Amino acid sequence: MHDAPPPLIVLTVTDVRRWNDPDLARRRIARYAEAVERHGGRPLLLDGASTAEDRAAALAAMDGLLLTGGTDIDPARYGRPNTGSVDIEPDRDALEADAWSVAADRSTPVLGVCRGFQAINVFSGGTLLQDVAEHAGPSWGSGPARMHEIRLETDGIVPAALGGGAGVATVNTYHHQAVTAAGLAAGLRATAWASSPAGDIVEALEGPPDRFVVGVQCHPERTEFSPPGVEALWRAFVDAARATVAART
């Protein structure tokens, strides 16, 4: 009996050619790939400029989907005028909507980080608060992250990974948009919260218990600014993708 192959994790990422500093963008993307590799996954990157052929082949073969951080989602995706969204990448929005649809059809595990967390909510029918004060912090690569406390619910994948029974965790914060209780999509549940000038906002969301769908507003790939339990979150995601491989073989 042969060992199952490592799970193929598709990472949807920004097109680095759009950045003023492409090397910095590549380093940011590499942190996600490294997290997947640490736990035995095989990362495959797609961006908005990927060819239709490469996109179709990757999505047909994927065992897990990682929606990474990046620019804002076009508010038209959730039926709102633009009241604060910036640096929109419509081709990336389209790529991720396609990837989400394929993953939903196949019950493929999905992890969303920051923008990816927001994308899960949008693609599930929710909306976003387009600008929230005091949560952006310094940009990536310009110094230590801004940190804040989140309040964890009593059950869920994220509370189990980050809480350790404490009910709170301290995480990094790089975002200027947010998911509110009123904007949370039906079928998703909040498993962590943070305070903001706009009121409580969702910091982690999860899908139904029969499928791994998890989003976190923080950046767990930035392990130097994350609680130690963050590795359990990466492990849980790759293990869920590995189970997809096992079920197929």
C-alpha positions as CSV (number, residue, x, y, z in Angstrom):
1,M,0.0,0.0,0.0
2,H,1.4,3.4,-1.0
3,D,1.3,6.4,1.1
4,A,-1.2,9.1,-0.1
5,P,0.4,12.0,-1.9
6,P,0.7,15.3,-0.1
7,P,-2.5,17.4,-0.4
8,L,-2.5,20.0,-3.1
9,I,-3.4,23.4,-1.6
10,V,-4.3,26.1,-4.1
11,L,-3.3,29.6,-2.9
12,T,-5.1,32.5,-4.5
13,V,-2.7,35.5,-4.3
14,T,-2.2,39.0,-5.6
15,D,-0.5,39.6,-9.0
16,V,2.9,40.8,-7.8
17,R,3.4,42.7,-11.1
18,R,0.9,45.3,-9.8
19,W,3.0,46.1,-6.7
20,N,5.5,48.9,-6.5
21,D,7.8,46.5,-4.7
22,P,7.3,43.0,-6.3
23,D,10.0,41.4,-4.2
24,L,8.1,42.4,-1.0
25,A,4.9,41.0,-2.4
26,R,6.7,37.7,-3.2
27,R,8.0,37.5,0.4
28,R,4.5,38.1,1.7
29,I,3.1,35.3,-0.4
30,A,6.0,33.0,0.5
31,R,4.9,33.1,4.2
32,Y,1.6,31.4,3.2
33,A,3.3,28.7,1.1
34,E,5.8,28.0,3.9
35,A,3.0,27.5,6.4
36,V,1.3,25.0,4.1
37,E,4.6,23.2,3.6
38,R,5.4,23.0,7.3
39,H,2.5,20.7,7.7
40,G,3.0,18.6,4.7
41,G,0.9,20.3,2.1
42,R,2.0,21.1,-1.5
43,P,1.2,24.8,-2.4
44,L,0.2,25.9,-5.9
45,L,-0.2,29.6,-6.5
46,L,-2.8,31.2,-8.7
47,D,-3.3,34.9,-9.4
48,G,-5.7,37.0,-11.5
49,A,-3.3,36.7,-14.4
50,S,-3.1,32.9,-14.4
51,T,-4.2,31.4,-17.7
52,A,-7.6,29.8,-18.0
53,E,-5.9,26.4,-18.6
54,D,-3.7,26.7,-15.5
55,R,-6.7,27.8,-13.5
56,A,-8.9,24.9,-14.6
57,A,-6.2,22.3,-14.0
58,A,-5.4,23.7,-10.5
59,L,-9.0,23.9,-9.4
60,A,-9.7,20.4,-10.7
61,A,-6.8,18.9,-8.7
62,M,-7.0,21.0,-5.5
63,D,-7.5,19.3,-2.1
64,G,-7.6,22.5,-0.2
65,L,-8.2,26.2,-1.0
66,L,-6.3,29.0,0.8
67,L,-7.6,32.5,0.1
68,T,-4.8,34.8,1.2
69,G,-4.6,38.4,2.2
70,G,-4.4,41.4,-0.1
71,T,-6.4,44.3,-1.5
72,D,-10.1,45.1,-1.1
73,I,-12.9,43.2,-2.7
74,D,-15.1,45.1,-5.1
75,P,-18.2,46.2,-3.1
76,A,-20.3,45.4,-6.2
77,R,-19.7,41.8,-5.2
78,Y,-21.9,42.3,-2.2
79,G,-24.3,44.9,-3.7
80,R,-22.9,48.0,-2.2
81,P,-21.5,51.3,-3.6
82,N,-17.9,52.0,-2.9
83,T,-17.6,54.0,0.4
84,G,-14.0,53.2,1.3
85,S,-12.7,50.3,-0.7
86,V,-9.3,50.8,-2.4
87,D,-6.9,49.0,-4.7
88,I,-9.5,46.7,-6.1
89,E,-8.4,43.7,-8.2
90,P,-11.5,42.6,-10.2
91,D,-9.6,39.7,-11.9
92,R,-8.6,38.4,-8.5
93,D,-12.2,38.7,-7.3
94,A,-13.3,36.6,-10.3
95,L,-10.6,34.0,-9.7
96,E,-11.5,33.6,-6.1
97,A,-15.3,33.5,-6.8
98,D,-14.6,30.6,-9.2
99,A,-12.3,28.8,-6.8
100,W,-14.9,29.2,-4.0
101,S,-17.6,27.8,-6.2
102,V,-15.5,24.7,-7.1
103,A,-14.6,24.2,-3.5
104,A,-18.2,24.4,-2.4
105,D,-19.3,21.9,-5.0
106,R,-16.7,19.4,-3.8
107,S,-16.8,20.2,-0.1
108,T,-13.1,21.1,-0.4
109,P,-11.6,22.6,2.8
110,V,-11.1,26.3,2.7
111,L,-9.0,28.7,4.9
112,G,-9.3,32.4,4.4
113,V,-6.9,35.0,5.8
114,C,-7.7,38.7,6.1
115,R,-9.0,39.5,2.6
116,G,-9.7,35.7,2.3
117,F,-11.7,35.8,5.5
118,Q,-13.8,38.6,4.1
119,A,-14.1,36.8,0.8
120,I,-15.6,33.8,2.5
121,N,-18.2,36.0,4.0
122,V,-18.9,37.9,0.7
123,F,-19.1,34.7,-1.4
124,S,-21.5,33.2,1.2
125,G,-23.9,36.2,0.8
126,G,-22.6,38.6,3.5
127,T,-21.4,42.2,3.4
128,L,-18.4,44.2,4.6
129,L,-17.9,47.3,6.6
130,Q,-15.7,49.2,4.1
131,D,-13.5,51.1,6.6
132,V,-12.9,50.6,10.3
133,A,-10.6,52.8,12.3
134,E,-7.6,51.6,14.5
135,H,-7.2,48.1,13.0
136,A,-4.9,48.7,10.0
137,G,-1.6,49.1,11.9
138,P,1.7,49.6,10.1
139,S,2.1,48.1,6.6
140,W,3.7,44.7,6.2
141,G,7.5,45.0,6.4
142,S,7.5,48.5,8.0
143,G,7.9,47.4,11.6
144,P,6.2,45.4,14.3
145,A,2.6,44.6,13.8
146,R,-0.2,46.3,15.7
147,M,-1.6,43.8,18.2
148,H,-5.0,43.5,19.8
149,E,-7.1,41.1,21.9
150,I,-9.8,39.0,20.5
151,R,-12.6,37.2,22.4
152,L,-13.1,33.6,21.6
153,E,-16.3,31.7,21.6
154,T,-16.4,28.5,23.6
155,D,-16.2,26.1,20.7
156,G,-14.9,26.0,17.2
157,I,-11.6,25.3,15.3
158,V,-10.2,28.7,15.9
159,P,-11.0,28.9,19.6
160,A,-9.5,25.4,20.0
161,A,-6.3,26.5,18.3
162,L,-5.8,29.9,19.8
163,G,-7.6,29.9,23.1
164,G,-6.1,27.1,25.1
165,G,-9.1,27.4,27.5
166,A,-8.3,31.1,28.1
167,G,-11.2,32.6,26.1
168,V,-9.0,35.3,24.7
169,A,-6.0,35.6,22.4
170,T,-3.7,38.4,21.2
171,V,-3.3,38.6,17.4
172,N,-1.9,40.9,14.8
173,T,-4.1,43.3,12.9
174,Y,-3.5,44.6,9.4
175,H,-7.0,45.3,8.1
176,H,-9.1,48.4,7.4
177,Q,-12.3,46.5,6.5
178,A,-14.4,44.2,8.7
179,V,-17.3,41.8,9.0
180,T,-20.0,42.9,11.4
181,A,-22.6,40.8,13.1
182,A,-25.3,42.3,10.9
183,G,-23.1,41.6,7.8
184,L,-22.2,38.0,8.6
185,A,-23.6,35.6,6.0
186,A,-26.2,33.1,6.8
187,G,-24.7,29.7,7.3
188,L,-21.6,31.1,8.9
189,R,-20.9,31.6,12.6
190,A,-18.6,33.9,14.4
191,T,-16.1,32.2,16.6
192,A,-14.0,35.3,17.7
193,W,-14.7,39.0,18.1
194,A,-12.8,42.2,18.6
195,S,-13.8,45.7,19.7
196,S,-13.6,48.6,17.3
197,P,-14.9,52.2,17.1
198,A,-17.7,50.8,15.0
199,G,-18.7,48.3,17.6
200,D,-17.8,44.6,17.9
201,I,-16.5,43.0,14.7
202,V,-16.0,39.4,13.7
203,E,-12.4,38.1,13.9
204,A,-13.0,34.5,13.0
205,L,-15.8,32.7,11.2
206,E,-16.5,29.1,10.5
207,G,-18.9,27.1,8.3
208,P,-21.1,24.2,9.2
209,P,-19.5,21.4,11.3
210,D,-19.5,18.9,8.5
211,R,-17.0,20.8,6.4
212,F,-13.7,22.8,7.1
213,V,-14.5,26.4,6.2
214,V,-12.6,28.8,8.5
215,G,-11.7,32.4,8.1
216,V,-9.5,34.6,10.4
217,Q,-9.1,38.4,10.1
218,C,-5.6,38.3,11.5
219,H,-2.5,37.0,9.6
220,P,-1.5,33.6,11.1
221,E,1.3,33.3,8.5
222,R,3.0,36.1,10.5
223,T,4.0,33.7,13.2
224,E,6.3,36.2,14.9
225,F,3.2,38.3,15.7
226,S,0.8,35.4,16.5
227,P,0.0,33.2,19.5
228,P,1.8,29.9,19.6
229,G,-1.4,28.0,18.9
230,V,-1.6,29.4,15.4
231,E,0.3,26.4,14.2
232,A,-2.6,24.2,15.2
233,L,-4.8,26.2,12.8
234,W,-2.4,25.5,9.9
235,R,-2.2,21.9,10.9
236,A,-6.0,21.5,11.1
237,F,-6.4,23.0,7.6
238,V,-3.7,20.8,6.0
239,D,-5.0,17.7,7.8
240,A,-8.5,18.5,6.5
241,A,-7.1,18.6,3.0
242,R,-5.2,15.4,3.6
243,A,-8.5,13.7,4.6
244,T,-9.8,14.8,1.2
245,V,-6.9,13.0,-0.5
246,A,-7.5,9.9,1.6
247,A,-11.2,9.9,0.8
248,R,-10.5,10.1,-2.9
249,T,-7.9,7.3,-2.9
